[in-house]
Amino acid sequence: MLSYSDTLELLYLCALKDIPVYGWEGWVGLPTGKLTHSKRYQGTVDLGSMSNESALAWLKQTVMRANREWQDQPEIEGGELLFCVEIDP
């Protein structure tokens, strides 16, 4: 699970190295330190049929939108929206 800024850095590196990305799902870091799936931010479907350039653009756009929404109205007060990005290592 990655923070918002780490997720953007990962997407940048994937673009730079042409590493295929397939999607993301949202997780919530709770104040207790535990993790749980986000109910509001499910992420994307498998983007494997898209070009990697298009998939990266879509991931970046949807991650940024989810983060903005979270900042305006968090799903869990005191929690942090985290991102699990599926890549082809």
HTML snippet that shows the backbone in 3Dmol.js (N, CA, C, O; Angstrom):
<script src="https://3Dmol.org/build/3Dmol-min.js"></script>
<div id="view" style="width:600px;height:400px;position:relative"></div>
<script>
const pdb = `
ATOM      1  N   MET A   1       0.835  -1.158   0.000  1.00  0.00           N
ATOM      2  CA  MET A   1       0.000   0.000   0.000  1.00  0.00           C
ATOM      3  C   MET A   1       0.894   1.239   0.000  1.00  0.00           C
ATOM      4  O   MET A   1       1.857   1.340   0.760  1.00  0.00           O
ATOM      5  N   LEU A   2       0.544   2.166  -0.869  1.00  0.00           N
ATOM      6  CA  LEU A   2       1.356   3.365  -1.007  1.00  0.00           C
ATOM      7  C   LEU A   2       0.539   4.617  -0.691  1.00  0.00           C
ATOM      8  O   LEU A   2      -0.668   4.670  -0.929  1.00  0.00           O
ATOM      9  N   SER A   3       1.219   5.609  -0.157  1.00  0.00           N
ATOM     10  CA  SER A   3       0.587   6.908   0.051  1.00  0.00           C
ATOM     11  C   SER A   3       0.340   7.551  -1.308  1.00  0.00           C
ATOM     12  O   SER A   3       0.804   7.058  -2.336  1.00  0.00           O
ATOM     13  N   TYR A   4      -0.385   8.640  -1.297  1.00  0.00           N
ATOM     14  CA  TYR A   4      -0.676   9.365  -2.534  1.00  0.00           C
ATOM     15  C   TYR A   4       0.612   9.794  -3.233  1.00  0.00           C
ATOM     16  O   TYR A   4       0.783   9.539  -4.425  1.00  0.00           O
ATOM     17  N   SER A   5       1.510  10.437  -2.508  1.00  0.00           N
ATOM     18  CA  SER A   5       2.741  10.934  -3.143  1.00  0.00           C
ATOM     19  C   SER A   5       3.614   9.778  -3.640  1.00  0.00           C
ATOM     20  O   SER A   5       4.220   9.881  -4.706  1.00  0.00           O
ATOM     21  N   ASP A   6       3.684   8.694  -2.891  1.00  0.00           N
ATOM     22  CA  ASP A   6       4.458   7.524  -3.338  1.00  0.00           C
ATOM     23  C   ASP A   6       3.817   6.879  -4.566  1.00  0.00           C
ATOM     24  O   ASP A   6       4.522   6.368  -5.436  1.00  0.00           O
ATOM     25  N   THR A   7       2.499   6.901  -4.641  1.00  0.00           N
ATOM     26  CA  THR A   7       1.802   6.353  -5.803  1.00  0.00           C
ATOM     27  C   THR A   7       2.126   7.161  -7.052  1.00  0.00           C
ATOM     28  O   THR A   7       2.395   6.589  -8.108  1.00  0.00           O
ATOM     29  N   LEU A   8       2.102   8.492  -6.939  1.00  0.00           N
ATOM     30  CA  LEU A   8       2.450   9.327  -8.086  1.00  0.00           C
ATOM     31  C   LEU A   8       3.894   9.097  -8.513  1.00  0.00           C
ATOM     32  O   LEU A   8       4.191   9.088  -9.707  1.00  0.00           O
ATOM     33  N   GLU A   9       4.789   8.912  -7.554  1.00  0.00           N
ATOM     34  CA  GLU A   9       6.190   8.623  -7.867  1.00  0.00           C
ATOM     35  C   GLU A   9       6.311   7.280  -8.583  1.00  0.00           C
ATOM     36  O   GLU A   9       7.059   7.162  -9.553  1.00  0.00           O
ATOM     37  N   LEU A  10       5.583   6.271  -8.114  1.00  0.00           N
ATOM     38  CA  LEU A  10       5.600   4.963  -8.770  1.00  0.00           C
ATOM     39  C   LEU A  10       5.111   5.075 -10.211  1.00  0.00           C
ATOM     40  O   LEU A  10       5.716   4.498 -11.114  1.00  0.00           O
ATOM     41  N   LEU A  11       4.024   5.809 -10.435  1.00  0.00           N
ATOM     42  CA  LEU A  11       3.504   5.959 -11.788  1.00  0.00           C
ATOM     43  C   LEU A  11       4.505   6.675 -12.686  1.00  0.00           C
ATOM     44  O   LEU A  11       4.640   6.338 -13.862  1.00  0.00           O
ATOM     45  N   TYR A  12       5.202   7.654 -12.139  1.00  0.00           N
ATOM     46  CA  TYR A  12       6.248   8.353 -12.887  1.00  0.00           C
ATOM     47  C   TYR A  12       7.360   7.372 -13.288  1.00  0.00           C
ATOM     48  O   TYR A  12       7.806   7.361 -14.436  1.00  0.00           O
ATOM     49  N   LEU A  13       7.796   6.559 -12.333  1.00  0.00           N
ATOM     50  CA  LEU A  13       8.855   5.586 -12.619  1.00  0.00           C
ATOM     51  C   LEU A  13       8.397   4.531 -13.629  1.00  0.00           C
ATOM     52  O   LEU A  13       9.174   4.110 -14.486  1.00  0.00           O
ATOM     53  N   CYS A  14       7.139   4.110 -13.529  1.00  0.00           N
ATOM     54  CA  CYS A  14       6.611   3.137 -14.491  1.00  0.00           C
ATOM     55  C   CYS A  14       6.593   3.731 -15.893  1.00  0.00           C
ATOM     56  O   CYS A  14       6.888   3.037 -16.866  1.00  0.00           O
ATOM     57  N   ALA A  15       6.252   5.003 -16.001  1.00  0.00           N
ATOM     58  CA  ALA A  15       6.270   5.661 -17.310  1.00  0.00           C
ATOM     59  C   ALA A  15       7.697   5.769 -17.828  1.00  0.00           C
ATOM     60  O   ALA A  15       7.959   5.510 -19.003  1.00  0.00           O
ATOM     61  N   LEU A  16       8.601   6.143 -16.965  1.00  0.00           N
ATOM     62  CA  LEU A  16      10.000   6.315 -17.341  1.00  0.00           C
ATOM     63  C   LEU A  16      10.625   5.003 -17.829  1.00  0.00           C
ATOM     64  O   LEU A  16      11.376   4.990 -18.805  1.00  0.00           O
ATOM     65  N   LYS A  17      10.310   3.915 -17.148  1.00  0.00           N
ATOM     66  CA  LYS A  17      10.903   2.601 -17.458  1.00  0.00           C
ATOM     67  C   LYS A  17       9.997   1.727 -18.332  1.00  0.00           C
ATOM     68  O   LYS A  17      10.330   0.581 -18.633  1.00  0.00           O
ATOM     69  N   ASP A  18       8.847   2.282 -18.737  1.00  0.00           N
ATOM     70  CA  ASP A  18       7.850   1.554 -19.528  1.00  0.00           C
ATOM     71  C   ASP A  18       7.445   0.240 -18.856  1.00  0.00           C
ATOM     72  O   ASP A  18       7.395  -0.810 -19.496  1.00  0.00           O
ATOM     73  N   ILE A  19       7.161   0.318 -17.570  1.00  0.00           N
ATOM     74  CA  ILE A  19       6.688  -0.838 -16.798  1.00  0.00           C
ATOM     75  C   ILE A  19       5.166  -0.876 -16.897  1.00  0.00           C
ATOM     76  O   ILE A  19       4.507   0.100 -16.540  1.00  0.00           O
ATOM     77  N   PRO A  20       4.594  -1.978 -17.372  1.00  0.00           N
ATOM     78  CA  PRO A  20       3.145  -2.061 -17.521  1.00  0.00           C
ATOM     79  C   PRO A  20       2.409  -1.935 -16.178  1.00  0.00           C
ATOM     80  O   PRO A  20       2.818  -2.503 -15.165  1.00  0.00           O
ATOM     81  N   VAL A  21       1.316  -1.175 -16.208  1.00  0.00           N
ATOM     82  CA  VAL A  21       0.438  -1.030 -15.047  1.00  0.00           C
ATOM     83  C   VAL A  21      -0.939  -1.561 -15.430  1.00  0.00           C
ATOM     84  O   VAL A  21      -1.368  -1.436 -16.577  1.00  0.00           O
ATOM     85  N   TYR A  22      -1.623  -2.153 -14.459  1.00  0.00           N
ATOM     86  CA  TYR A  22      -2.894  -2.810 -14.750  1.00  0.00           C
ATOM     87  C   TYR A  22      -4.070  -2.268 -13.962  1.00  0.00           C
ATOM     88  O   TYR A  22      -5.216  -2.600 -14.266  1.00  0.00           O
ATOM     89  N   GLY A  23      -3.816  -1.445 -12.960  1.00  0.00           N
ATOM     90  CA  GLY A  23      -4.918  -0.894 -12.190  1.00  0.00           C
ATOM     91  C   GLY A  23      -4.499  -0.579 -10.767  1.00  0.00           C
ATOM     92  O   GLY A  23      -3.345  -0.764 -10.383  1.00  0.00           O
ATOM     93  N   TRP A  24      -5.460  -0.099  -9.996  1.00  0.00           N
ATOM     94  CA  TRP A  24      -5.211   0.171  -8.583  1.00  0.00           C
ATOM     95  C   TRP A  24      -6.480  -0.125  -7.800  1.00  0.00           C
ATOM     96  O   TRP A  24      -7.582  -0.154  -8.348  1.00  0.00           O
ATOM     97  N   GLU A  25      -6.297  -0.344  -6.511  1.00  0.00           N
ATOM     98  CA  GLU A  25      -7.443  -0.463  -5.598  1.00  0.00           C
ATOM     99  C   GLU A  25      -7.138   0.358  -4.362  1.00  0.00           C
ATOM    100  O   GLU A  25      -5.986   0.526  -3.962  1.00  0.00           O
ATOM    101  N   GLY A  26      -8.205   0.862  -3.774  1.00  0.00           N
ATOM    102  CA  GLY A  26      -8.057   1.718  -2.609  1.00  0.00           C
ATOM    103  C   GLY A  26      -8.092   0.944  -1.302  1.00  0.00           C
ATOM    104  O   GLY A  26      -8.883   0.018  -1.121  1.00  0.00           O
ATOM    105  N   TRP A  27      -7.222   1.345  -0.409  1.00  0.00           N
ATOM    106  CA  TRP A  27      -7.164   0.817   0.944  1.00  0.00           C
ATOM    107  C   TRP A  27      -7.194   1.999   1.908  1.00  0.00           C
ATOM    108  O   TRP A  27      -6.913   3.132   1.518  1.00  0.00           O
ATOM    109  N   VAL A  28      -7.530   1.736   3.142  1.00  0.00           N
ATOM    110  CA  VAL A  28      -7.541   2.778   4.161  1.00  0.00           C
ATOM    111  C   VAL A  28      -6.612   2.363   5.289  1.00  0.00           C
ATOM    112  O   VAL A  28      -6.741   1.284   5.868  1.00  0.00           O
ATOM    113  N   GLY A  29      -5.670   3.254   5.584  1.00  0.00           N
ATOM    114  CA  GLY A  29      -4.834   3.087   6.761  1.00  0.00           C
ATOM    115  C   GLY A  29      -5.565   3.697   7.946  1.00  0.00           C
ATOM    116  O   GLY A  29      -5.796   4.905   7.981  1.00  0.00           O
ATOM    117  N   LEU A  30      -5.924   2.879   8.904  1.00  0.00           N
ATOM    118  CA  LEU A  30      -6.691   3.344  10.069  1.00  0.00           C
ATOM    119  C   LEU A  30      -5.757   3.957  11.111  1.00  0.00           C
ATOM    120  O   LEU A  30      -4.567   3.644  11.146  1.00  0.00           O
ATOM    121  N   PRO A  31      -6.300   4.827  11.955  1.00  0.00           N
ATOM    122  CA  PRO A  31      -5.478   5.436  13.009  1.00  0.00           C
ATOM    123  C   PRO A  31      -4.814   4.409  13.927  1.00  0.00           C
ATOM    124  O   PRO A  31      -3.794   4.701  14.551  1.00  0.00           O
ATOM    125  N   THR A  32      -5.393   3.204  14.009  1.00  0.00           N
ATOM    126  CA  THR A  32      -4.843   2.140  14.852  1.00  0.00           C
ATOM    127  C   THR A  32      -3.639   1.456  14.210  1.00  0.00           C
ATOM    128  O   THR A  32      -2.956   0.657  14.852  1.00  0.00           O
ATOM    129  N   GLY A  33      -3.379   1.779  12.921  1.00  0.00           N
ATOM    130  CA  GLY A  33      -2.295   1.133  12.200  1.00  0.00           C
ATOM    131  C   GLY A  33      -2.759  -0.033  11.332  1.00  0.00           C
ATOM    132  O   GLY A  33      -1.986  -0.555  10.529  1.00  0.00           O
ATOM    133  N   LYS A  34      -4.005  -0.439  11.489  1.00  0.00           N
ATOM    134  CA  LYS A  34      -4.538  -1.528  10.668  1.00  0.00           C
ATOM    135  C   LYS A  34      -4.931  -1.016   9.289  1.00  0.00           C
ATOM    136  O   LYS A  34      -5.097   0.186   9.082  1.00  0.00           O
ATOM    137  N   LEU A  35      -5.075  -1.947   8.352  1.00  0.00           N
ATOM    138  CA  LEU A  35      -5.485  -1.638   6.988  1.00  0.00           C
ATOM    139  C   LEU A  35      -6.814  -2.307   6.697  1.00  0.00           C
ATOM    140  O   LEU A  35      -7.106  -3.386   7.212  1.00  0.00           O
ATOM    141  N   THR A  36      -7.620  -1.656   5.863  1.00  0.00           N
ATOM    142  CA  THR A  36      -8.879  -2.236   5.419  1.00  0.00           C
ATOM    143  C   THR A  36      -9.146  -1.771   3.993  1.00  0.00           C
ATOM    144  O   THR A  36      -8.680  -0.707   3.582  1.00  0.00           O
ATOM    145  N   HIS A  37      -9.895  -2.569   3.242  1.00  0.00           N
ATOM    146  CA  HIS A  37     -10.282  -2.146   1.893  1.00  0.00           C
ATOM    147  C   HIS A  37     -11.161  -0.914   1.987  1.00  0.00           C
ATOM    148  O   HIS A  37     -11.977  -0.792   2.901  1.00  0.00           O
ATOM    149  N   SER A  38     -10.995  -0.012   1.054  1.00  0.00           N
ATOM    150  CA  SER A  38     -11.875   1.149   0.967  1.00  0.00           C
ATOM    151  C   SER A  38     -13.185   0.720   0.329  1.00  0.00           C
ATOM    152  O   SER A  38     -13.192   0.015  -0.680  1.00  0.00           O
ATOM    153  N   LYS A  39     -14.282   1.144   0.914  1.00  0.00           N
ATOM    154  CA  LYS A  39     -15.592   0.856   0.331  1.00  0.00           C
ATOM    155  C   LYS A  39     -15.933   1.875  -0.749  1.00  0.00           C
ATOM    156  O   LYS A  39     -16.630   1.554  -1.711  1.00  0.00           O
ATOM    157  N   ARG A  40     -15.449   3.083  -0.594  1.00  0.00           N
ATOM    158  CA  ARG A  40     -15.755   4.160  -1.537  1.00  0.00           C
ATOM    159  C   ARG A  40     -14.809   4.164  -2.734  1.00  0.00           C
ATOM    160  O   ARG A  40     -15.226   4.482  -3.848  1.00  0.00           O
ATOM    161  N   TYR A  41     -13.559   3.821  -2.521  1.00  0.00           N
ATOM    162  CA  TYR A  41     -12.552   3.907  -3.577  1.00  0.00           C
ATOM    163  C   TYR A  41     -12.093   2.512  -3.970  1.00  0.00           C
ATOM    164  O   TYR A  41     -11.088   2.005  -3.472  1.00  0.00           O
ATOM    165  N   GLN A  42     -12.846   1.908  -4.870  1.00  0.00           N
ATOM    166  CA  GLN A  42     -12.577   0.547  -5.311  1.00  0.00           C
ATOM    167  C   GLN A  42     -11.424   0.490  -6.299  1.00  0.00           C
ATOM    168  O   GLN A  42     -10.793  -0.555  -6.455  1.00  0.00           O
ATOM    169  N   GLY A  43     -11.141   1.610  -6.971  1.00  0.00           N
ATOM    170  CA  GLY A  43     -10.047   1.652  -7.927  1.00  0.00           C
ATOM    171  C   GLY A  43     -10.532   1.421  -9.337  1.00  0.00           C
ATOM    172  O   GLY A  43     -11.625   1.848  -9.706  1.00  0.00           O
ATOM    173  N   THR A  44      -9.720   0.747 -10.120  1.00  0.00           N
ATOM    174  CA  THR A  44     -10.022   0.537 -11.532  1.00  0.00           C
ATOM    175  C   THR A  44     -10.185  -0.941 -11.827  1.00  0.00           C
ATOM    176  O   THR A  44      -9.801  -1.804 -11.038  1.00  0.00           O
ATOM    177  N   VAL A  45     -10.762  -1.204 -12.981  1.00  0.00           N
ATOM    178  CA  VAL A  45     -10.796  -2.571 -13.497  1.00  0.00           C
ATOM    179  C   VAL A  45      -9.433  -2.859 -14.112  1.00  0.00           C
ATOM    180  O   VAL A  45      -8.575  -1.977 -14.152  1.00  0.00           O
ATOM    181  N   ASP A  46      -9.225  -4.069 -14.587  1.00  0.00           N
ATOM    182  CA  ASP A  46      -7.962  -4.442 -15.235  1.00  0.00           C
ATOM    183  C   ASP A  46      -7.800  -3.636 -16.524  1.00  0.00           C
ATOM    184  O   ASP A  46      -8.640  -3.702 -17.421  1.00  0.00           O
ATOM    185  N   LEU A  47      -6.718  -2.882 -16.601  1.00  0.00           N
ATOM    186  CA  LEU A  47      -6.456  -2.025 -17.753  1.00  0.00           C
ATOM    187  C   LEU A  47      -5.487  -2.672 -18.746  1.00  0.00           C
ATOM    188  O   LEU A  47      -4.921  -1.984 -19.595  1.00  0.00           O
ATOM    189  N   GLY A  48      -5.297  -3.970 -18.644  1.00  0.00           N
ATOM    190  CA  GLY A  48      -4.341  -4.677 -19.478  1.00  0.00           C
ATOM    191  C   GLY A  48      -4.605  -4.579 -20.972  1.00  0.00           C
ATOM    192  O   GLY A  48      -3.688  -4.778 -21.769  1.00  0.00           O
ATOM    193  N   SER A  49      -5.837  -4.277 -21.371  1.00  0.00           N
ATOM    194  CA  SER A  49      -6.151  -4.166 -22.796  1.00  0.00           C
ATOM    195  C   SER A  49      -5.800  -2.790 -23.363  1.00  0.00           C
ATOM    196  O   SER A  49      -5.842  -2.598 -24.578  1.00  0.00           O
ATOM    197  N   MET A  50      -5.456  -1.835 -22.502  1.00  0.00           N
ATOM    198  CA  MET A  50      -5.083  -0.494 -22.938  1.00  0.00           C
ATOM    199  C   MET A  50      -3.585  -0.422 -23.191  1.00  0.00           C
ATOM    200  O   MET A  50      -2.822  -1.240 -22.678  1.00  0.00           O
ATOM    201  N   SER A  51      -3.168   0.558 -23.982  1.00  0.00           N
ATOM    202  CA  SER A  51      -1.736   0.804 -24.101  1.00  0.00           C
ATOM    203  C   SER A  51      -1.227   1.235 -22.732  1.00  0.00           C
ATOM    204  O   SER A  51      -1.987   1.775 -21.928  1.00  0.00           O
ATOM    205  N   ASN A  52       0.040   1.001 -22.466  1.00  0.00           N
ATOM    206  CA  ASN A  52       0.576   1.373 -21.162  1.00  0.00           C
ATOM    207  C   ASN A  52       0.504   2.884 -20.942  1.00  0.00           C
ATOM    208  O   ASN A  52       0.254   3.335 -19.824  1.00  0.00           O
ATOM    209  N   GLU A  53       0.717   3.652 -21.984  1.00  0.00           N
ATOM    210  CA  GLU A  53       0.629   5.109 -21.881  1.00  0.00           C
ATOM    211  C   GLU A  53      -0.780   5.543 -21.467  1.00  0.00           C
ATOM    212  O   GLU A  53      -0.933   6.407 -20.603  1.00  0.00           O
ATOM    213  N   SER A  54      -1.789   4.958 -22.068  1.00  0.00           N
ATOM    214  CA  SER A  54      -3.180   5.278 -21.723  1.00  0.00           C
ATOM    215  C   SER A  54      -3.514   4.805 -20.315  1.00  0.00           C
ATOM    216  O   SER A  54      -4.176   5.515 -19.559  1.00  0.00           O
ATOM    217  N   ALA A  55      -3.055   3.600 -19.961  1.00  0.00           N
ATOM    218  CA  ALA A  55      -3.316   3.063 -18.625  1.00  0.00           C
ATOM    219  C   ALA A  55      -2.678   3.953 -17.556  1.00  0.00           C
ATOM    220  O   ALA A  55      -3.299   4.234 -16.531  1.00  0.00           O
ATOM    221  N   LEU A  56      -1.445   4.394 -17.793  1.00  0.00           N
ATOM    222  CA  LEU A  56      -0.777   5.278 -16.832  1.00  0.00           C
ATOM    223  C   LEU A  56      -1.530   6.594 -16.671  1.00  0.00           C
ATOM    224  O   LEU A  56      -1.696   7.088 -15.556  1.00  0.00           O
ATOM    225  N   ALA A  57      -1.982   7.157 -17.783  1.00  0.00           N
ATOM    226  CA  ALA A  57      -2.732   8.415 -17.722  1.00  0.00           C
ATOM    227  C   ALA A  57      -4.032   8.232 -16.945  1.00  0.00           C
ATOM    228  O   ALA A  57      -4.398   9.077 -16.128  1.00  0.00           O
ATOM    229  N   TRP A  58      -4.729   7.122 -17.202  1.00  0.00           N
ATOM    230  CA  TRP A  58      -5.995   6.850 -16.513  1.00  0.00           C
ATOM    231  C   TRP A  58      -5.755   6.629 -15.015  1.00  0.00           C
ATOM    232  O   TRP A  58      -6.497   7.153 -14.183  1.00  0.00           O
ATOM    233  N   LEU A  59      -4.728   5.859 -14.675  1.00  0.00           N
ATOM    234  CA  LEU A  59      -4.416   5.637 -13.267  1.00  0.00           C
ATOM    235  C   LEU A  59      -4.106   6.954 -12.565  1.00  0.00           C
ATOM    236  O   LEU A  59      -4.628   7.224 -11.483  1.00  0.00           O
ATOM    237  N   LYS A  60      -3.262   7.765 -13.176  1.00  0.00           N
ATOM    238  CA  LYS A  60      -2.903   9.035 -12.552  1.00  0.00           C
ATOM    239  C   LYS A  60      -4.139   9.901 -12.345  1.00  0.00           C
ATOM    240  O   LYS A  60      -4.322  10.478 -11.273  1.00  0.00           O
ATOM    241  N   GLN A  61      -4.977   9.993 -13.354  1.00  0.00           N
ATOM    242  CA  GLN A  61      -6.188  10.812 -13.262  1.00  0.00           C
ATOM    243  C   GLN A  61      -7.117  10.318 -12.149  1.00  0.00           C
ATOM    244  O   GLN A  61      -7.616  11.115 -11.355  1.00  0.00           O
ATOM    245  N   THR A  62      -7.344   9.010 -12.095  1.00  0.00           N
ATOM    246  CA  THR A  62      -8.286   8.484 -11.102  1.00  0.00           C
ATOM    247  C   THR A  62      -7.706   8.513  -9.687  1.00  0.00           C
ATOM    248  O   THR A  62      -8.443   8.715  -8.723  1.00  0.00           O
ATOM    249  N   VAL A  63      -6.404   8.317  -9.556  1.00  0.00           N
ATOM    250  CA  VAL A  63      -5.754   8.414  -8.235  1.00  0.00           C
ATOM    251  C   VAL A  63      -5.840   9.855  -7.729  1.00  0.00           C
ATOM    252  O   VAL A  63      -6.142  10.088  -6.559  1.00  0.00           O
ATOM    253  N   MET A  64      -5.575  10.818  -8.611  1.00  0.00           N
ATOM    254  CA  MET A  64      -5.634  12.227  -8.213  1.00  0.00           C
ATOM    255  C   MET A  64      -7.061  12.619  -7.815  1.00  0.00           C
ATOM    256  O   MET A  64      -7.251  13.348  -6.841  1.00  0.00           O
ATOM    257  N   ARG A  65      -8.059  12.143  -8.557  1.00  0.00           N
ATOM    258  CA  ARG A  65      -9.454  12.449  -8.231  1.00  0.00           C
ATOM    259  C   ARG A  65      -9.833  11.843  -6.880  1.00  0.00           C
ATOM    260  O   ARG A  65     -10.454  12.508  -6.051  1.00  0.00           O
ATOM    261  N   ALA A  66      -9.462  10.583  -6.661  1.00  0.00           N
ATOM    262  CA  ALA A  66      -9.771   9.924  -5.394  1.00  0.00           C
ATOM    263  C   ALA A  66      -9.130  10.676  -4.224  1.00  0.00           C
ATOM    264  O   ALA A  66      -9.757  10.860  -3.181  1.00  0.00           O
ATOM    265  N   ASN A  67      -7.889  11.104  -4.403  1.00  0.00           N
ATOM    266  CA  ASN A  67      -7.206  11.830  -3.331  1.00  0.00           C
ATOM    267  C   ASN A  67      -7.892  13.165  -3.036  1.00  0.00           C
ATOM    268  O   ASN A  67      -8.057  13.535  -1.873  1.00  0.00           O
ATOM    269  N   ARG A  68      -8.292  13.891  -4.090  1.00  0.00           N
ATOM    270  CA  ARG A  68      -9.005  15.167  -3.885  1.00  0.00           C
ATOM    271  C   ARG A  68     -10.300  14.940  -3.107  1.00  0.00           C
ATOM    272  O   ARG A  68     -10.601  15.665  -2.158  1.00  0.00           O
ATOM    273  N   GLU A  69     -11.059  13.928  -3.519  1.00  0.00           N
ATOM    274  CA  GLU A  69     -12.319  13.620  -2.842  1.00  0.00           C
ATOM    275  C   GLU A  69     -12.067  13.250  -1.383  1.00  0.00           C
ATOM    276  O   GLU A  69     -12.801  13.678  -0.493  1.00  0.00           O
ATOM    277  N   TRP A  70     -11.024  12.451  -1.141  1.00  0.00           N
ATOM    278  CA  TRP A  70     -10.694  12.044   0.218  1.00  0.00           C
ATOM    279  C   TRP A  70     -10.352  13.263   1.072  1.00  0.00           C
ATOM    280  O   TRP A  70     -10.776  13.361   2.223  1.00  0.00           O
ATOM    281  N   GLN A  71      -9.590  14.181   0.506  1.00  0.00           N
ATOM    282  CA  GLN A  71      -9.214  15.385   1.253  1.00  0.00           C
ATOM    283  C   GLN A  71     -10.442  16.214   1.616  1.00  0.00           C
ATOM    284  O   GLN A  71     -10.493  16.803   2.696  1.00  0.00           O
ATOM    285  N   ASP A  72     -11.432  16.267   0.724  1.00  0.00           N
ATOM    286  CA  ASP A  72     -12.658  17.027   0.982  1.00  0.00           C
ATOM    287  C   ASP A  72     -13.576  16.317   1.977  1.00  0.00           C
ATOM    288  O   ASP A  72     -14.192  16.956   2.830  1.00  0.00           O
ATOM    289  N   GLN A  73     -13.661  15.007   1.861  1.00  0.00           N
ATOM    290  CA  GLN A  73     -14.559  14.238   2.723  1.00  0.00           C
ATOM    291  C   GLN A  73     -14.020  12.820   2.896  1.00  0.00           C
ATOM    292  O   GLN A  73     -14.361  11.921   2.127  1.00  0.00           O
ATOM    293  N   PRO A  74     -13.170  12.624   3.919  1.00  0.00           N
ATOM    294  CA  PRO A  74     -12.573  11.295   4.117  1.00  0.00           C
ATOM    295  C   PRO A  74     -13.628  10.226   4.413  1.00  0.00           C
ATOM    296  O   PRO A  74     -14.631  10.475   5.082  1.00  0.00           O
ATOM    297  N   GLU A  75     -13.366   9.052   3.898  1.00  0.00           N
ATOM    298  CA  GLU A  75     -14.258   7.915   4.155  1.00  0.00           C
ATOM    299  C   GLU A  75     -14.245   7.567   5.641  1.00  0.00           C
ATOM    300  O   GLU A  75     -15.285   7.255   6.222  1.00  0.00           O
ATOM    301  N   ILE A  76     -13.072   7.622   6.244  1.00  0.00           N
ATOM    302  CA  ILE A  76     -12.924   7.336   7.677  1.00  0.00           C
ATOM    303  C   ILE A  76     -12.110   8.475   8.286  1.00  0.00           C
ATOM    304  O   ILE A  76     -10.952   8.687   7.925  1.00  0.00           O
ATOM    305  N   GLU A  77     -12.716   9.186   9.191  1.00  0.00           N
ATOM    306  CA  GLU A  77     -12.043  10.317   9.837  1.00  0.00           C
ATOM    307  C   GLU A  77     -10.769   9.837  10.530  1.00  0.00           C
ATOM    308  O   GLU A  77     -10.788   8.877  11.302  1.00  0.00           O
ATOM    309  N   GLY A  78      -9.662  10.522  10.241  1.00  0.00           N
ATOM    310  CA  GLY A  78      -8.382  10.150  10.836  1.00  0.00           C
ATOM    311  C   GLY A  78      -7.638   9.083  10.065  1.00  0.00           C
ATOM    312  O   GLY A  78      -6.496   8.761  10.394  1.00  0.00           O
ATOM    313  N   GLY A  79      -8.276   8.525   9.031  1.00  0.00           N
ATOM    314  CA  GLY A  79      -7.639   7.501   8.217  1.00  0.00           C
ATOM    315  C   GLY A  79      -6.888   8.120   7.051  1.00  0.00           C
ATOM    316  O   GLY A  79      -6.968   9.326   6.815  1.00  0.00           O
ATOM    317  N   GLU A  80      -6.162   7.288   6.330  1.00  0.00           N
ATOM    318  CA  GLU A  80      -5.417   7.733   5.156  1.00  0.00           C
ATOM    319  C   GLU A  80      -5.773   6.838   3.979  1.00  0.00           C
ATOM    320  O   GLU A  80      -5.750   5.612   4.093  1.00  0.00           O
ATOM    321  N   LEU A  81      -6.101   7.451   2.850  1.00  0.00           N
ATOM    322  CA  LEU A  81      -6.353   6.681   1.642  1.00  0.00           C
ATOM    323  C   LEU A  81      -5.018   6.205   1.089  1.00  0.00           C
ATOM    324  O   LEU A  81      -4.105   6.999   0.863  1.00  0.00           O
ATOM    325  N   LEU A  82      -4.921   4.902   0.876  1.00  0.00           N
ATOM    326  CA  LEU A  82      -3.714   4.289   0.344  1.00  0.00           C
ATOM    327  C   LEU A  82      -4.047   3.610  -0.974  1.00  0.00           C
ATOM    328  O   LEU A  82      -5.206   3.293  -1.242  1.00  0.00           O
ATOM    329  N   PHE A  83      -3.034   3.389  -1.792  1.00  0.00           N
ATOM    330  CA  PHE A  83      -3.240   2.840  -3.122  1.00  0.00           C
ATOM    331  C   PHE A  83      -2.390   1.587  -3.310  1.00  0.00           C
ATOM    332  O   PHE A  83      -1.198   1.563  -3.003  1.00  0.00           O
ATOM    333  N   CYS A  84      -3.038   0.562  -3.819  1.00  0.00           N
ATOM    334  CA  CYS A  84      -2.332  -0.666  -4.191  1.00  0.00           C
ATOM    335  C   CYS A  84      -2.345  -0.693  -5.717  1.00  0.00           C
ATOM    336  O   CYS A  84      -3.397  -0.881  -6.328  1.00  0.00           O
ATOM    337  N   VAL A  85      -1.189  -0.507  -6.326  1.00  0.00           N
ATOM    338  CA  VAL A  85      -1.072  -0.433  -7.777  1.00  0.00           C
ATOM    339  C   VAL A  85      -0.547  -1.759  -8.297  1.00  0.00           C
ATOM    340  O   VAL A  85       0.469  -2.269  -7.826  1.00  0.00           O
ATOM    341  N   GLU A  86      -1.258  -2.312  -9.280  1.00  0.00           N
ATOM    342  CA  GLU A  86      -0.830  -3.575  -9.872  1.00  0.00           C
ATOM    343  C   GLU A  86       0.062  -3.276 -11.063  1.00  0.00           C
ATOM    344  O   GLU A  86      -0.342  -2.601 -12.010  1.00  0.00           O
ATOM    345  N   ILE A  87       1.282  -3.792 -10.998  1.00  0.00           N
ATOM    346  CA  ILE A  87       2.249  -3.589 -12.081  1.00  0.00           C
ATOM    347  C   ILE A  87       2.808  -4.930 -12.527  1.00  0.00           C
ATOM    348  O   ILE A  87       2.605  -5.954 -11.875  1.00  0.00           O
ATOM    349  N   ASP A  88       3.511  -4.904 -13.642  1.00  0.00           N
ATOM    350  CA  ASP A  88       4.206  -6.095 -14.134  1.00  0.00           C
ATOM    351  C   ASP A  88       5.689  -5.885 -13.842  1.00  0.00           C
ATOM    352  O   ASP A  88       6.359  -5.145 -14.563  1.00  0.00           O
ATOM    353  N   PRO A  89       6.207  -6.519 -12.804  1.00  0.00           N
ATOM    354  CA  PRO A  89       7.581  -6.245 -12.389  1.00  0.00           C
ATOM    355  C   PRO A  89       8.638  -6.632 -13.390  1.00  0.00           C
ATOM    356  O   PRO A  89       9.827  -6.442 -13.136  1.00  0.00           O
TER     357      PRO A  89
END
`;
const viewer = $3Dmol.createViewer("view");
viewer.addModel(pdb, "pdb");
viewer.setStyle({}, {cartoon: {color: "spectrum"}});
viewer.zoomTo();
viewer.render();
</script>
